[in-house]
């Protein structure tokens, strides 16, 4: 933790499907960006917003999202 600012969690309320045509890392990055944009739209102006997503893959093939996070 940086300890430089107060933290507020704003969950994303978007369902962004993974694009199977993209490399796994790029597909997941796009979903994370979509989630960050959604949260940022509700965050106070000037906020630092982090977006993330988790996907299970094996040898470059997407197996799906974790069942329990």
C-alpha positions as YAML, in Angstrom:
chain: A
units: angstrom
residues:
- id: 1
  name: UNK
  ca: [0.00, 0.00, 0.00]
- id: 2
  name: UNK
  ca: [1.25, 3.39, -0.92]
- id: 3
  name: UNK
  ca: [-0.43, 5.13, 1.98]
- id: 4
  name: UNK
  ca: [-0.67, 8.32, -0.04]
- id: 5
  name: UNK
  ca: [-4.43, 8.58, -0.32]
- id: 6
  name: UNK
  ca: [-7.72, 7.30, 0.97]
- id: 7
  name: UNK
  ca: [-9.03, 4.21, -0.79]
- id: 8
  name: UNK
  ca: [-12.57, 3.57, -1.95]
- id: 9
  name: UNK
  ca: [-13.64, 0.42, -3.76]
- id: 10
  name: UNK
  ca: [-16.04, 1.02, -6.65]
- id: 11
  name: UNK
  ca: [-16.91, -2.32, -8.25]
- id: 12
  name: UNK
  ca: [-17.45, -2.36, -12.00]
- id: 13
  name: UNK
  ca: [-20.96, -3.15, -13.17]
- id: 14
  name: UNK
  ca: [-20.17, -4.21, -16.72]
- id: 15
  name: UNK
  ca: [-20.05, -7.61, -18.33]
- id: 16
  name: UNK
  ca: [-17.25, -7.36, -20.84]
- id: 17
  name: UNK
  ca: [-16.81, -10.60, -22.77]
- id: 18
  name: UNK
  ca: [-13.34, -11.76, -23.69]
- id: 19
  name: UNK
  ca: [-12.55, -11.47, -27.40]
- id: 20
  name: UNK
  ca: [-11.33, -14.95, -28.42]
- id: 21
  name: UNK
  ca: [-9.62, -13.51, -31.50]
- id: 22
  name: UNK
  ca: [-7.09, -11.63, -29.36]
- id: 23
  name: UNK
  ca: [-4.08, -12.96, -27.48]
- id: 24
  name: UNK
  ca: [-5.11, -13.81, -23.90]
- id: 25
  name: UNK
  ca: [-3.13, -10.99, -22.31]
- id: 26
  name: UNK
  ca: [-4.67, -8.37, -24.63]
- id: 27
  name: UNK
  ca: [-8.20, -9.75, -24.19]
- id: 28
  name: UNK
  ca: [-7.92, -9.61, -20.40]
- id: 29
  name: UNK
  ca: [-6.36, -6.13, -20.54]
- id: 30
  name: UNK
  ca: [-9.35, -4.89, -22.57]
- id: 31
  name: UNK
  ca: [-11.79, -6.29, -20.01]
- id: 32
  name: UNK
  ca: [-9.82, -4.66, -17.19]
- id: 33
  name: UNK
  ca: [-9.86, -1.34, -19.06]
- id: 34
  name: UNK
  ca: [-13.63, -1.60, -19.54]
- id: 35
  name: UNK
  ca: [-14.06, -2.22, -15.80]
- id: 36
  name: UNK
  ca: [-11.75, 0.67, -14.91]
- id: 37
  name: UNK
  ca: [-13.68, 3.03, -17.18]
- id: 38
  name: UNK
  ca: [-16.95, 1.98, -15.59]
- id: 39
  name: UNK
  ca: [-15.63, 2.59, -12.08]
- id: 40
  name: UNK
  ca: [-13.95, 5.85, -13.13]
- id: 41
  name: UNK
  ca: [-17.27, 7.16, -14.42]
- id: 42
  name: UNK
  ca: [-18.53, 7.07, -10.81]
- id: 43
  name: UNK
  ca: [-15.32, 8.12, -9.05]
- id: 44
  name: UNK
  ca: [-14.58, 11.67, -7.93]
- id: 45
  name: UNK
  ca: [-12.77, 13.74, -10.56]
- id: 46
  name: UNK
  ca: [-9.01, 13.30, -10.39]
- id: 47
  name: UNK
  ca: [-9.18, 9.87, -8.73]
- id: 48
  name: UNK
  ca: [-6.62, 7.18, -9.42]
- id: 49
  name: UNK
  ca: [-8.57, 4.17, -10.71]
- id: 50
  name: UNK
  ca: [-7.19, 0.65, -11.07]
- id: 51
  name: UNK
  ca: [-8.98, -1.99, -13.13]
- id: 52
  name: UNK
  ca: [-8.29, -5.71, -13.13]
- id: 53
  name: UNK
  ca: [-9.68, -9.00, -14.33]
- id: 54
  name: UNK
  ca: [-8.79, -12.62, -13.73]
- id: 55
  name: UNK
  ca: [-8.95, -15.42, -16.26]
- id: 56
  name: UNK
  ca: [-7.74, -18.99, -16.17]
- id: 57
  name: UNK
  ca: [-5.75, -20.12, -19.19]
- id: 58
  name: UNK
  ca: [-3.48, -23.00, -20.09]
- id: 59
  name: UNK
  ca: [-0.96, -22.90, -22.92]
- id: 60
  name: UNK
  ca: [-2.58, -19.79, -24.38]
- id: 61
  name: UNK
  ca: [-6.13, -21.19, -24.33]
- id: 62
  name: UNK
  ca: [-8.78, -19.52, -22.22]
- id: 63
  name: UNK
  ca: [-10.42, -21.97, -19.84]
- id: 64
  name: UNK
  ca: [-12.73, -19.46, -18.17]
- id: 65
  name: UNK
  ca: [-13.13, -17.29, -15.12]
- id: 66
  name: UNK
  ca: [-12.46, -18.58, -11.62]
- id: 67
  name: UNK
  ca: [-15.62, -19.90, -9.96]
- id: 68
  name: UNK
  ca: [-14.79, -18.30, -6.57]
- id: 69
  name: UNK
  ca: [-12.94, -15.05, -6.30]
...
